[in-house]
Structures are given as structure tokens and as C-alpha cells.
Amino acid sequence: MRLIPLKRSKGLKWLLLSALVLLLLVLPLTTPLIGAPTAITASPQALPHGEHLNPCQPEEEECPMMRPSPEEKLRWLESHRQAPQVQLPKTLTAALEKAPGGSFSLLDHLAYVPSERYQGTCGNCWVWAGTGIMEVALSVQNGIKDRLSIQYFNSKYNGGSGPNWACCGGWLEYFANFYAEEKKAVPWSNTNAAYADANRYCSHFSTSIPASSIATGPSYFINSITAEAIPTFGLPQEQAIANIKAVLHQNRAVWFAFFLADGYEVQQFRHFWFYQPEDAVWDPSSTCGKPYNPSSGDGHAVLCVGYNDEDLNNRYWIMVNSWGAPSNRPNGIFLVSMDIDYSCQHQGSHGGQVFFWETLDIAFAPNVPQLSGKSFYTACSIKTYDWRCNKDVPITGGTIYITSQDGHKIQGYWEPDVVPEG
């Protein structure tokens, strides 16, 4: 068969152009274009049309969640499995398991300004939640309600720079290991210690505040700190609930981390936060059993400070978030249903455990008074060295002058009442 070429004509050009325009108009109605968002079937309680339907972009300030690589996510899960389990009195957990119907809160121990508890674009929710546990412990142990510096951690963790700096996500064990070496927590009110990385992204690879510019005096000395896992996975629901309650009743706040399977689940949670009232209860059960998508699923960590199960049909945990205080959430908190599957898992090669409950075993040193100037007279016996007789000479009495102080470390000088001969 011989092909006969068509003659070029204006009529043919218009015919082809018209056909092309018609095709472009019809194509979106029949076949989705490559890269276009797929349709979402929303329930009556799901997202309203046109609101936050697309996956969150990294530069959006309302999207501060953690998206670890599959390898890093596995390391976090393994860190949780290897963490020591919190020690709970069996009598307490048994009593809590058998007698639901009460309420408890540690929120009064937390010193915070809801609007300033705002991580911004930095993915360091895990730091805010961990710091909250320390703040509650400082109030319980030493009677001091003080905001502790998030910025100090951001600026010092992993040198405050690189692909693994604080804004790129992390886990409570990493937080505890950092403070186990630092041995001190710095107040928010110290010079340059207020949070300043709200506009930083993981991709910036650097904090906005050099650690050397943050004043570390005064500070609160930490004798010991360890991350501990709260047994919940694989346990009956009431036993898991009782274990979490028992930690709270020890006056210890709880670090709650969770993963959401995909972009739809993530947006459902964001919509709940931004549009539901503060007394609404979030049920994350819809994420259970779904395959985890590492390119759109996210993780988040918040601070659990209490619970309420007075209404057995509407039991919930009280969570403090680090997303500021939108008009519908003046206290910066949200409520999570108690009636969830504590052994919830995501399916697929990147799936696994969804809910993680941990706390910190932390011991602050006793209060140290802040000293300055001519501080006190000492009757202690202080030794000086007599080079003539090659021996120590005890001296009693004198005045100590304090020139600087960083926690338990005091610098200054001492003037004795009597200077011995030699």
C-alpha cells in the first residue's frame, strides 16, 4: 500500500488546531494528567472541599512534622525497642486498670506561653516534647517552674549544623543522650536562649544562633537522664492505658510519638488541629493497617500531660503541641482518644509500629542559690601552703566574693581574716 501525502492547506491547519483544542478540553475529564493530585473520597467528617487537600510543602509554616528516610525511621523504631522499660508499681497499674473513671493533669507544672510554643518550619517537635518532660520534672523535684531553652539544644545538638541537626527530626533517646553529656539545662530567659529557629528548615543545615552566643549561666544541673519506653505495644488495651496512667501518676510527663501513613492521613490531622475546637477528641485509628508511604507519610511528637476518662464513652489523653496557639486552641493543646489500638501497625515494607509512648528518668541536682558580690562569711577551715615549713597551714574565717556562676560552678576569690606568716 502506497501512502499518499496530504496537501497542506489553511483548512487542514484549522481542522487540526480545532481537534487539538477539543482534545485538551476533554482529556482532563477522562484521564488524569501525569503528576496531578488524585481524587480523595472524603467522609462527612473529612476535609472540606478545597482546604489543605494537597500534600504539605516543606516551606509551609503549618507543616512542621518529621519525615525521616526509611533507614532513619527504622533506627528510631529500633531505638524504642532497645530502650529500658519504665519501672511501674504493679499495685498502681492494677488499681488503674480495674478502676477507670477519673482525671489527672500535670499541666500546672508546665511553664509555657502557648503562642510561643511554636516550632515553625523546623522539624524539632521531638525536642519540644522532650524539653516539656524536663520542665515538669524540674517543677516536681525542685519546685521551679521555668521555661527551658529549646534553642540551646538546637544550637548544640550535632554541632547545630549538617544533615542531622535538630530541625531534621529525631527521637527521645537522642535527646536524653545529649543532656546526659551536657549535664545542664539552660533557662529560656538566658541571653540568646529564647527560641529563634522558627524560620529554619531542615534543608538549611544550620541553626540561626551559634551555641557560643547562648549564656549558660544560670542553669539547672542534671545528675542523670535516661529515656525509658512505656510498655503498650502487644498488650491489652486497658493494660496499656494503665501503664501510661501510672507514669503520669508518678508526676512524670510522657513523650508521645506517632506516624501517619500517607498525605491524606497527615492532612486529616492538620485539619483537626487547625479547625476543630480544643475540646474535640482526635481518633487516629484510620491510619492503622494502611501501607506507610515514606514520600508522604509523616511523624510527630507531642507532650502528654494527663488524661480524663470520667465519661467512659469519651476517654482521652491531654496533649501539648508545639504548633503555637491558633484561635481555636488558645492553650495549644489537643485531645487524643484513649480507645485506640495500642498495637496499631502500618503495612508494607516501610510499615511497623505506629504509636510510641516514652518518658525520661531524670534527676535534677538540688537547688543552688544564685550568688553575687560579697556573698557570705565562712567559718570553714581552708588550707594554704607554707613553703618555708613545707606543710599545709589551716586558716579559719574570711569573706568569699563571687564574680560568676554557672549552675554548680562558682568562680571568685577569698579574702582571709588573718594571713599567716610565710
Disulfide bonds with the S-S distance in Angstrom:
Cys56-Cys63 1.42
Cys122-Cys167 1.81
Cys168-Cys202 2.03
Cys288-Cys344 2.10
